[in-house]
């Protein structure tokens, strides 16, 4: 499922409109519209703002398939700690790279 489709699904499930999400995230309605139409995908900080506003994880929002059945896994804490230690522009870059890895993994099974 595309990001746009997943975002629409979550908005519909919660009875929200694009304008509601824009207000909740501080993003422009135009940006939210572009995400919903599949014209653009949010970068790191925007993805985080959307996930927080919708009260879902980034894994749910991006459908990474990650199942956090063991939240005490030290790798999870380490990854999050490293991500949070990055400057915002580097967080955007790191998230983009992770998305590419997930796509590559999905293609290669």
C-alpha positions in Angstrom: 0.0 0.0 0.0 1.3 3.4 -0.9 2.0 6.1 1.7 -0.9 8.1 0.3 -3.3 5.2 0.6 -2.2 4.4 4.1 -2.6 8.1 5.2 -6.1 8.1 3.7 -7.0 4.9 5.5 -5.8 6.3 8.9 -7.6 9.6 8.3 -10.9 7.9 7.4 -10.6 5.5 10.3 -10.3 8.4 12.7 -12.9 10.6 10.9 -10.4 13.3 10.1 -9.9 15.5 7.1 -6.8 16.9 5.6 -7.4 20.3 7.2 -7.6 18.6 10.6 -4.2 16.9 10.0 -2.7 20.2 8.8 -3.8 22.0 12.0 -2.6 19.1 14.2 0.8 18.9 12.6 1.5 22.5 11.7 2.1 21.5 8.1 0.3 23.3 5.3 -2.9 22.0 3.8 -1.2 22.0 0.5 1.5 19.7 1.8 -1.1 17.3 3.3 -3.0 17.4 0.0 0.2 16.5 -1.9 0.8 13.6 0.4 -2.8 12.4 0.0 -2.6 12.6 -3.8 0.7 10.8 -3.8 2.5 13.7 -5.4 5.0 13.9 -2.5 6.0 11.9 0.5 6.9 13.5 3.9 10.4 13.6 5.0 11.6 12.8 8.5 10.3 15.5 10.7 7.0 15.7 8.7 6.6 11.9 9.0 7.1 12.2 12.8 4.6 15.1 13.1 2.0 13.1 11.1 2.5 9.9 13.1 2.2 11.8 16.4 -0.9 13.7 15.3 -2.5 10.5 14.2 -1.3 8.6 17.3 0.3 5.9 15.3 3.9 4.6 15.0 6.1 5.4 12.1 6.1 1.7 11.3 2.3 1.8 11.0 2.3 5.0 9.0 4.9 3.7 6.5 3.9 0.0 6.7 7.4 -1.2 7.3 6.2 -4.5 8.6 8.2 -4.1 11.7 6.6 -5.9 14.6 7.8 -4.6 17.9 6.9 -7.7 19.9 10.0 -7.2 22.0 10.1 -3.5 23.0 13.0 -4.2 25.3 15.2 -5.3 22.4 18.5 -3.3 22.8 18.7 -2.8 19.1 15.4 -0.8 19.1 16.7 1.5 21.9 20.1 1.9 20.2 18.5 2.7 16.8 16.1 5.3 18.3 18.9 6.8 20.4 21.1 7.2 17.4 18.3 8.7 15.3 17.4 11.2 18.0 21.1 12.2 18.4 21.1 13.4 14.7 20.5 17.0 13.6 17.0 17.4 12.0 18.4 17.5 8.5 20.4 14.3 9.1 17.2 12.7 10.6 15.5 13.4 7.3 18.3 11.8 5.4 18.5 8.8 7.7 14.7 8.2 7.4 15.0 8.4 3.6 17.7 5.8 3.6 15.7 3.5 5.9 12.7 3.8 3.5 15.0 2.8 0.6 16.3 -0.2 2.6 12.7 -1.3 3.3 11.8 -1.0 -0.4 14.9 -3.0 -1.4 14.1 -5.7 1.2 10.5 -5.9 -0.1 11.7 -6.3 -3.7 14.2 -9.0 -2.7 11.9 -10.9 -0.4 
